[in-house]
């Protein structure tokens, strides 16, 4: 009987000890996991500070490369550009191995980076992961389109052969260019017209002389110039008014960097998603048709491409989207240009003399879709900011 | 002739010794379990206090023991007594190599409360002492409050 009691007491003691030991283990795991969580959060916060610091690694060169191994699960499409971030070595991670992945969608939201931080302590079997999205100053808001015209220039326009071109400017509510009475919008908008009589005003005659396009080419579309005289565009200090009208505060360097990022990811017209931004430095004729009404593209023929004369678009080529010619306020660089068929908007930083026969420029209201990314009103596009509600954690 | 058989004195002593050993073992085990249980409870309590301190610093609340600045290291010390254990919470906020990043370290030390006159532990259930250190970092980049997220 006594032996039985002793055995019973021992059993109770053993089970109690095991239960307490389990509780002790759970307690230790709680501590280790909380520390792993705080370490992952610290890594995320450090990454955020590094991305915001203007002189640290992420500066302009940060997105110049792609590391496939840094793409976390779920970020493996062609549009995802991924980078690893090396955190400062002075930080004591308390035995945790830390990894930070920075990823962005170069097509749909190149200004939003997803930062994912992981902390792992192998000996303690503890791991944690946190994620946050950030607005990045890689591009800027483009603002409201206030120059809705098939052709936007900073100088005079003429045709090589009268009546041989087409400027289609449908009223947005009426849709297609085909059919009589449809072409009622602005066909050509010039930010400059010469004041030939020196009266300080731009008369109708001066406007007609500057935008010298036949009625058959305009098909009812209207012309817009300033009503008062403005200084003649100066090639030495060329105004960026046309650029700003199209791209808002986004700089040429930002567009060029985005184009390079899309090329780096192997995006093209035949991939899914398709490439949307093309920065072109080559002076060769452009022969590839690009874009669609639902997915317009952006083509920027750079100052390098236009160094002597802007490359023309071949007559059979169709572009849907925005075409910008960086002519540096020099009409000669756009002389004898051929537009192919552009549905969207053609903009250039000069006049457009002797537009070649067969050129067709159609207005499309959503032509800026390729580079009009959502910026909630009030966002400071010059600095890194957290996207509210984007913080996630997991172990 | 007496033919009845019974326990001899020696047998009785051996049985008592075995019983005593069993009871001693069970008691020791129970005490160890009790101490381990108390230690777990103390550790979890310390963890909660440390987490509170970290979140308080992060929130920038004026209710925290001292307000953090990025220009110089700041420390605060607070003390809490729970279930016969004194927890001392030391928070330190230090600047880092990045101007808008601060390092936060919270250290919690605990020990049983003692009678000031006798030096004896007040609560026999509160055994042992320990330390817990939690560290993290906090950046000051603002959270943008948009009307809609992309």
Boltz contact constraints between the chains, C-beta under 6 A:
constraints:
  - contact:
      token1: [A, 2]
      token2: [B, 19]
      max_distance: 6.0
  - contact:
      token1: [A, 6]
      token2: [B, 22]
      max_distance: 6.0
  - contact:
      token1: [A, 9]
      token2: [B, 26]
      max_distance: 6.0
  - contact:
      token1: [A, 10]
      token2: [B, 26]
      max_distance: 6.0
  - contact:
      token1: [A, 13]
      token2: [B, 26]
      max_distance: 6.0
  - contact:
      token1: [A, 13]
      token2: [B, 29]
      max_distance: 6.0
  - contact:
      token1: [A, 13]
      token2: [B, 30]
      max_distance: 6.0
  - contact:
      token1: [A, 16]
      token2: [B, 33]
      max_distance: 6.0
  - contact:
      token1: [A, 17]
      token2: [B, 29]
      max_distance: 6.0
  - contact:
      token1: [A, 17]
      token2: [B, 33]
      max_distance: 6.0
  - contact:
      token1: [A, 20]
      token2: [B, 33]
      max_distance: 6.0
  - contact:
      token1: [A, 20]
      token2: [B, 36]
      max_distance: 6.0
  - contact:
      token1: [A, 20]
      token2: [B, 37]
      max_distance: 6.0
  - contact:
      token1: [A, 23]
      token2: [B, 40]
      max_distance: 6.0
  - contact:
      token1: [A, 24]
      token2: [B, 36]
      max_distance: 6.0
  - contact:
      token1: [A, 24]
      token2: [B, 40]
      max_distance: 6.0
  - contact:
      token1: [A, 27]
      token2: [B, 40]
      max_distance: 6.0
  - contact:
      token1: [A, 27]
      token2: [B, 43]
      max_distance: 6.0
  - contact:
      token1: [A, 27]
      token2: [B, 44]
      max_distance: 6.0
  - contact:
      token1: [A, 31]
      token2: [B, 47]
      max_distance: 6.0
  - contact:
      token1: [A, 34]
      token2: [B, 47]
      max_distance: 6.0
  - contact:
      token1: [A, 38]
      token2: [B, 134]
      max_distance: 6.0
  - contact:
      token1: [A, 38]
      token2: [B, 136]
      max_distance: 6.0
  - contact:
      token1: [A, 41]
      token2: [B, 136]
      max_distance: 6.0
  - contact:
      token1: [A, 42]
      token2: [B, 136]
      max_distance: 6.0
  - contact:
      token1: [A, 42]
      token2: [B, 137]
      max_distance: 6.0
  - contact:
      token1: [A, 45]
      token2: [B, 137]
      max_distance: 6.0
  - contact:
      token1: [A, 45]
      token2: [B, 138]
      max_distance: 6.0
  - contact:
      token1: [A, 45]
      token2: [B, 139]
      max_distance: 6.0
  - contact:
      token1: [A, 46]
      token2: [B, 137]
      max_distance: 6.0
  - contact:
      token1: [A, 48]
      token2: [B, 139]
      max_distance: 6.0
  - contact:
      token1: [A, 48]
      token2: [B, 141]
      max_distance: 6.0
  - contact:
      token1: [A, 49]
      token2: [B, 98]
      max_distance: 6.0
  - contact:
      token1: [A, 49]
      token2: [B, 100]
      max_distance: 6.0
  - contact:
      token1: [A, 49]
      token2: [B, 101]
      max_distance: 6.0
  - contact:
      token1: [A, 49]
      token2: [B, 139]
      max_distance: 6.0
  - contact:
      token1: [A, 52]
      token2: [B, 141]
      max_distance: 6.0
  - contact:
      token1: [A, 53]
      token2: [B, 98]
      max_distance: 6.0
  - contact:
      token1: [A, 88]
      token2: [B, 97]
      max_distance: 6.0
  - contact:
      token1: [A, 109]
      token2: [B, 150]
      max_distance: 6.0
  - contact:
      token1: [A, 112]
      token2: [B, 150]
      max_distance: 6.0
  - contact:
      token1: [A, 374]
      token2: [B, 150]
      max_distance: 6.0
  - contact:
      token1: [A, 376]
      token2: [B, 146]
      max_distance: 6.0
  - contact:
      token1: [A, 376]
      token2: [B, 147]
      max_distance: 6.0
  - contact:
      token1: [A, 379]
      token2: [B, 144]
      max_distance: 6.0
  - contact:
      token1: [A, 384]
      token2: [B, 141]
      max_distance: 6.0
  - contact:
      token1: [A, 385]
      token2: [B, 144]
      max_distance: 6.0
  - contact:
      token1: [A, 386]
      token2: [B, 143]
      max_distance: 6.0
  - contact:
      token1: [A, 387]
      token2: [B, 149]
      max_distance: 6.0
  - contact:
      token1: [A, 388]
      token2: [B, 143]
      max_distance: 6.0
  - contact:
      token1: [A, 388]
      token2: [B, 145]
      max_distance: 6.0
